[in-house]
Amino acid sequence: MAPDVFDPRRYADGIPHEDFAWLREHEPVSWQEEHEVGNWPAGPGFWAVTRHADVVRVLRSPTEFSSWLGATQIRDPDPADLPFVRRMMLNLDPPEHGRLRRIVSRAFTPRRIERFAADVAARAAALVDAIAARGECDLPADLTDDYPLRNLADLLGVPESDRGALLAWTDRVIGYQDPEHATGTLGPDGRPVNPRSPAMLADMFAYAKGLAAHKRMHPADDVLTALAHANLGDGELEMFFFLLTVAGNDTVRSAAPGGLLAFAEHPDQRALLLRRPDLLDPAVEETLRWHPPVLSFRRTALADVSLGGQRIARGDKVVVFHCSANFDERRFTAPDTFDITREPDGHVAFGDGPHVCLGAHFVRLQLRILYREVLWRLPDLELAGRPRHLVSNFINGIKHLPVRYTPN
């Protein structure tokens, strides 16, 4: 019987690599029961895609596997919410997706991102300064949660006084499967309310609309000003704000502690990097392969199709597992070895195809700066307790990561 890789609780101790290895070898496209978990109801089930080549094919084939038909999360949205959810760029297919992506790409330029590099470096240094003399800390709580949130707020143009709201919105949307972050909001049927529903996003959307109006009157060199002056339709700016706030924050928030955990568990690779700073860029790529911030994404089959030896019916859910593809023995030599000299990389931590991560450049910049600051300032950093992972089959988060090091 194929292992269950749906249950969000399976990821509370990290990625179940042995189960994914079994699936890649025996059932690379495996039918998964979408059983009831806690108060969340059962669903119709889905095909889990675990090999690198098959994952890439799905992500590059929007004419076969749609983002729009059922959106991109494993669980089906409420039918009443689906038209609303489909308005987000993440849940569009070409050509509509391409039109919106071109608009936001003009706001999210490498030039604008690079302009923030000095501020990002200063922020990383200040955060490490705050913990360096202590000799121990909880990395997410004391460093890696705050770092991307502040960076993203600067890039978007969110005032300092409003940044706590960004974190609350992110926790609500990303952490809804985890008891530590779940809001506990229930609908009339006693079931949890989907955090991506119009009702649950109303406060975020109202804020985005108000801030955009302010940016039209008081423009600045930030992403929200650019979007406020772009040719966007009704509700599209609010959807972009939602996407950038949640994805832009949580990608780095998940990747950063995962990368630092990898170095703590592989001191030989950390020592190699400290001797060879020129390896920092490939080291960033290897941490993303090793600990991809996103575990999975869903598509829906537009027609009957064959994939990985399985016949998939029109309308079936198809879920690609980035965390499995990045460890596929058919694509990577010794994938279970953390190797910062690995080249070429080819990981799918940022996805592939038309929906490849728009903010990948900003993510890499932040990780490069943070690793340089932490690993060189705290060269003997080691684990001081068990990491605690987010309960989620979507985001590869780390909630707590106790570490110790020589105070300085």
Legacy VTK file of the C-alpha trace (Angstrom):
# vtk DataFile Version 3.0
C-alpha trace
ASCII
DATASET POLYDATA
POINTS 408 float
0.000 0.000 0.000
1.333 3.428 -0.961
2.389 5.723 1.924
0.100 8.592 2.853
1.734 11.895 1.912
-1.468 13.937 2.209
-1.911 14.156 5.991
-0.486 17.530 7.128
0.573 15.929 10.409
3.060 13.741 8.504
5.225 16.865 8.042
5.382 17.830 11.735
8.783 16.108 11.945
9.990 17.281 8.548
9.657 15.831 5.060
8.940 12.051 5.127
11.797 11.285 2.737
11.566 7.497 3.042
7.935 7.551 1.939
8.667 9.759 -1.042
11.595 7.520 -2.034
9.214 4.526 -1.978
6.705 6.374 -4.134
9.325 7.476 -6.669
10.486 3.868 -7.006
7.155 2.004 -6.950
4.268 4.414 -7.640
5.660 7.698 -9.003
2.116 8.872 -9.728
0.171 7.554 -6.735
-3.512 7.861 -5.830
-3.878 9.446 -2.392
-6.963 9.415 -0.218
-7.879 12.885 0.988
-9.160 11.814 4.382
-10.659 13.947 7.140
-8.075 15.615 9.374
-9.300 17.253 12.554
-12.303 19.412 11.667
-11.335 19.547 7.994
-13.590 17.357 5.836
-12.482 14.583 3.502
-12.009 15.326 -0.183
-12.194 13.348 -3.422
-8.510 12.337 -3.467
-5.688 13.224 -5.842
-2.695 11.948 -7.802
0.639 12.572 -6.046
3.430 13.249 -8.572
6.847 12.560 -7.060
9.509 12.199 -9.795
11.374 15.251 -11.039
10.623 14.750 -14.741
6.905 14.272 -14.121
6.728 17.277 -11.795
8.397 19.467 -14.430
6.052 18.168 -17.130
2.974 19.066 -15.085
4.280 22.528 -14.229
5.233 23.266 -17.853
1.950 22.021 -19.360
-0.904 24.422 -18.520
-2.893 23.136 -21.503
-3.009 19.703 -19.823
-2.888 20.626 -16.139
-4.822 23.736 -15.127
-4.216 26.146 -12.248
-7.579 27.827 -12.864
-9.987 24.894 -12.946
-9.767 24.017 -9.236
-7.094 26.495 -8.033
-3.705 25.408 -6.670
-4.266 24.073 -3.137
-4.850 20.388 -2.438
-8.179 20.936 -0.742
-10.993 22.070 -3.027
-12.198 25.603 -2.339
-15.811 26.079 -1.385
-17.706 26.257 -4.726
-19.043 29.660 -3.687
-15.457 30.926 -3.192
-13.985 29.478 -6.384
-14.746 32.471 -8.662
-13.043 34.724 -6.109
-10.009 32.438 -5.695
-9.587 32.179 -9.468
-8.884 35.908 -9.721
-5.431 35.469 -8.177
-2.503 35.272 -10.627
-1.349 32.043 -8.977
-4.632 30.425 -10.028
-4.762 31.596 -13.640
-3.813 29.839 -16.871
-2.369 31.435 -20.008
-3.103 33.814 -21.608
-4.743 35.608 -18.655
-1.859 34.620 -16.392
0.685 36.103 -18.778
-1.095 39.463 -18.929
-1.075 39.878 -15.157
2.435 38.521 -14.743
3.781 41.082 -17.221
2.160 43.883 -15.218
3.533 42.787 -11.855
6.934 41.971 -13.368
7.322 45.626 -14.293
6.798 46.494 -10.631
9.025 43.692 -9.312
12.154 44.561 -11.304
15.667 43.353 -10.397
16.756 47.006 -10.310
14.176 47.834 -7.664
15.072 44.713 -5.677
18.835 45.353 -5.831
18.251 48.897 -4.556
17.209 47.318 -1.246
20.342 45.131 -0.926
22.160 47.537 1.407
19.105 47.805 3.666
18.721 44.016 3.702
22.387 43.629 4.685
22.054 46.200 7.466
18.950 44.437 8.758
20.684 41.033 8.795
23.634 42.524 10.686
21.352 44.184 13.253
19.367 41.001 13.858
22.551 38.984 14.390
23.911 41.735 16.657
20.822 41.303 18.835
21.481 37.595 19.456
25.269 37.258 19.133
26.099 37.889 22.798
23.421 35.506 24.107
25.076 32.258 23.060
21.721 30.659 22.250
18.417 31.527 20.624
15.380 30.198 18.800
16.275 31.121 15.213
12.742 31.561 13.799
11.441 33.564 16.753
14.583 35.643 17.198
15.840 36.074 13.629
14.363 34.395 10.577
10.677 35.274 11.065
11.358 38.984 11.388
13.993 39.273 8.651
11.880 38.581 5.523
8.855 40.377 6.948
10.773 43.634 7.315
12.462 43.213 3.938
9.166 42.594 2.174
7.476 45.510 3.938
10.231 47.828 2.690
9.917 46.510 -0.852
6.118 46.825 -0.864
6.125 50.189 0.894
4.188 49.156 4.019
4.664 51.579 6.944
6.520 50.334 10.011
3.402 50.645 12.174
1.437 48.202 9.984
3.965 45.394 9.664
2.538 43.287 12.461
-0.598 42.894 10.369
1.448 41.329 7.559
2.676 38.618 9.927
-0.826 37.972 11.274
-2.253 37.622 7.769
0.556 35.289 6.724
0.091 33.064 9.780
-3.636 32.902 9.150
-3.298 31.852 5.503
-0.208 29.629 5.689
-0.567 28.099 9.133
-4.236 27.156 9.085
-3.449 23.407 9.349
-1.218 23.918 12.385
-2.851 24.201 15.841
-0.261 26.810 16.851
-1.310 29.187 14.063
-4.913 28.234 13.228
-7.484 30.951 13.876
-10.189 28.523 15.013
-12.827 30.393 12.995
-15.752 28.068 12.233
-18.602 28.389 9.744
-22.318 27.666 10.324
-21.698 23.967 9.657
-19.088 23.766 12.431
-16.267 23.331 9.919
-13.219 25.643 9.802
-13.555 28.632 7.471
-11.130 28.543 4.567
-8.507 31.258 5.268
-8.483 32.146 1.551
-12.228 32.859 1.468
-13.518 36.398 0.766
-14.702 36.751 4.350
-11.321 35.880 5.844
-9.414 38.167 3.459
-11.700 41.180 3.748
-9.480 43.022 6.256
-6.336 42.464 4.168
-8.064 43.621 0.988
-9.455 46.737 2.651
-5.968 47.598 3.894
-4.430 47.073 0.426
-7.060 49.273 -1.200
-6.483 52.055 1.311
-2.701 51.881 1.042
-2.877 51.936 -2.768
-5.001 55.084 -2.623
-2.352 56.664 -0.385
0.408 55.659 -2.831
-1.445 57.319 -5.704
-1.433 60.565 -3.745
2.072 60.099 -2.304
4.090 57.931 -4.746
7.393 56.340 -3.746
9.875 53.902 -5.277
8.170 50.761 -4.025
6.193 47.875 -5.480
2.784 48.991 -4.215
3.203 52.430 -5.801
4.027 50.753 -9.108
0.975 48.481 -8.821
-1.266 51.377 -7.772
-0.378 53.133 -11.027
-0.627 50.012 -13.204
-3.554 49.159 -15.457
-5.185 46.628 -13.147
-8.817 45.566 -13.099
-11.215 45.524 -10.170
-9.785 43.548 -7.277
-6.543 42.661 -9.065
-4.381 44.964 -6.944
-5.808 43.479 -3.744
-5.095 39.973 -5.061
-1.516 40.956 -5.885
-1.094 42.382 -2.393
-2.347 39.111 -0.936
0.002 37.044 -3.106
3.075 39.194 -2.477
2.401 39.484 1.256
1.921 35.775 1.848
4.226 34.190 -0.749
6.853 36.940 -0.558
7.138 36.650 3.206
6.760 32.934 3.775
9.134 31.747 1.038
12.134 33.226 2.849
10.614 32.620 6.265
10.543 28.879 5.463
13.765 28.644 3.454
16.067 30.554 5.822
15.820 28.361 8.951
15.847 25.272 6.730
19.140 26.341 5.192
20.704 27.186 8.552
19.506 23.838 9.927
21.221 22.102 6.997
24.523 23.817 7.818
24.169 23.017 11.530
23.654 19.346 10.672
26.510 19.289 8.125
29.466 21.089 9.775
31.809 19.830 7.047
29.865 21.812 4.441
29.746 24.857 6.703
33.531 24.667 7.179
33.980 24.340 3.412
31.870 27.451 2.807
33.800 29.459 5.386
37.028 28.476 3.607
35.518 29.056 0.162
33.208 32.104 0.203
33.004 31.830 -3.574
30.697 28.851 -3.000
27.975 31.007 -1.418
25.774 31.133 -4.522
25.789 27.357 -5.151
25.348 26.879 -1.387
22.141 28.935 -1.529
20.878 26.717 -4.361
21.716 23.550 -2.443
19.843 24.754 0.646
16.809 25.417 -1.560
17.037 21.923 -3.037
17.499 20.416 0.418
14.749 22.416 2.114
12.324 23.789 -0.507
10.002 26.358 1.069
6.944 24.959 -0.745
6.165 21.244 -0.422
3.458 20.896 -3.050
1.177 22.572 -5.569
-2.038 21.340 -7.116
-3.251 21.317 -10.715
-6.408 19.836 -12.306
-6.364 17.652 -15.438
-8.058 19.397 -18.374
-8.465 16.120 -20.309
-7.714 12.424 -19.945
-3.923 12.129 -19.909
-1.195 9.581 -19.193
1.473 10.483 -16.637
4.046 8.242 -14.982
2.303 5.106 -16.194
-1.087 6.150 -14.793
-4.211 7.146 -16.692
-5.493 10.397 -15.213
-9.091 11.382 -15.908
-10.308 14.834 -16.835
-11.111 16.735 -13.643
-8.757 14.715 -11.415
-6.581 16.614 -8.976
-2.855 16.313 -9.670
-0.468 17.419 -6.901
3.232 17.884 -7.616
5.586 17.427 -4.676
8.599 19.709 -5.014
10.090 18.190 -1.882
10.194 14.772 -3.581
11.360 15.956 -7.001
14.363 17.666 -5.385
15.540 14.285 -4.072
14.900 12.242 -7.217
17.757 9.816 -7.802
17.020 9.974 -11.541
17.824 13.697 -11.637
20.461 14.237 -8.929
23.640 12.371 -8.077
23.597 11.319 -4.409
20.510 13.461 -3.637
20.587 12.487 0.050
23.975 14.205 0.396
24.025 17.909 1.244
26.701 19.175 -1.134
27.274 22.902 -1.668
29.538 22.182 -4.661
26.644 20.556 -6.550
26.420 21.820 -10.128
24.319 22.129 -12.163
21.488 22.176 -9.662
18.103 21.935 -11.402
15.954 21.992 -8.261
12.279 22.951 -8.458
12.114 24.866 -5.177
10.731 27.829 -7.141
8.549 25.694 -9.382
8.875 25.653 -13.165
6.946 26.709 -16.241
4.793 29.858 -16.508
4.182 30.025 -12.746
7.850 29.894 -11.713
8.339 32.092 -8.639
8.278 35.772 -9.576
10.284 36.757 -6.490
13.068 34.164 -6.820
15.699 36.881 -7.284
14.620 38.616 -4.064
14.585 35.307 -2.181
18.122 34.455 -3.310
19.381 37.920 -2.404
17.963 37.660 1.124
19.300 34.142 1.705
22.742 35.025 0.397
23.002 38.034 2.699
21.602 36.207 5.738
23.837 33.139 5.405
26.891 35.347 4.983
26.036 37.219 8.172
25.014 34.257 10.357
27.556 31.645 9.304
30.580 33.912 9.465
29.504 35.654 12.694
28.414 32.421 14.446
30.746 29.832 12.896
30.161 27.121 15.530
26.350 27.340 15.491
24.803 23.978 16.439
21.458 22.505 17.397
20.394 22.880 21.027
17.117 20.982 20.748
14.693 19.353 18.342
13.396 21.477 15.449
9.618 21.880 15.359
8.126 21.938 11.886
4.885 23.478 10.670
1.947 21.091 10.425
1.271 21.589 6.726
1.283 19.668 3.453
1.887 22.939 1.602
4.592 25.002 3.341
7.861 23.486 4.567
8.010 25.722 7.611
10.097 25.551 10.782
8.379 27.087 13.799
11.153 26.596 16.361
14.861 25.889 15.921
16.855 26.149 19.175
20.581 26.700 18.558
23.669 27.563 20.562
27.004 29.143 19.624
29.968 30.910 21.168
28.852 34.393 22.307
30.543 37.281 20.532
LINES 1 409
408 0 1 2 3 4 5 6 7 8 9 10 11 12 13 14 15 16 17 18 19 20 21 22 23 24 25 26 27 28 29 30 31 32 33 34 35 36 37 38 39 40 41 42 43 44 45 46 47 48 49 50 51 52 53 54 55 56 57 58 59 60 61 62 63 64 65 66 67 68 69 70 71 72 73 74 75 76 77 78 79 80 81 82 83 84 85 86 87 88 89 90 91 92 93 94 95 96 97 98 99 100 101 102 103 104 105 106 107 108 109 110 111 112 113 114 115 116 117 118 119 120 121 122 123 124 125 126 127 128 129 130 131 132 133 134 135 136 137 138 139 140 141 142 143 144 145 146 147 148 149 150 151 152 153 154 155 156 157 158 159 160 161 162 163 164 165 166 167 168 169 170 171 172 173 174 175 176 177 178 179 180 181 182 183 184 185 186 187 188 189 190 191 192 193 194 195 196 197 198 199 200 201 202 203 204 205 206 207 208 209 210 211 212 213 214 215 216 217 218 219 220 221 222 223 224 225 226 227 228 229 230 231 232 233 234 235 236 237 238 239 240 241 242 243 244 245 246 247 248 249 250 251 252 253 254 255 256 257 258 259 260 261 262 263 264 265 266 267 268 269 270 271 272 273 274 275 276 277 278 279 280 281 282 283 284 285 286 287 288 289 290 291 292 293 294 295 296 297 298 299 300 301 302 303 304 305 306 307 308 309 310 311 312 313 314 315 316 317 318 319 320 321 322 323 324 325 326 327 328 329 330 331 332 333 334 335 336 337 338 339 340 341 342 343 344 345 346 347 348 349 350 351 352 353 354 355 356 357 358 359 360 361 362 363 364 365 366 367 368 369 370 371 372 373 374 375 376 377 378 379 380 381 382 383 384 385 386 387 388 389 390 391 392 393 394 395 396 397 398 399 400 401 402 403 404 405 406 407
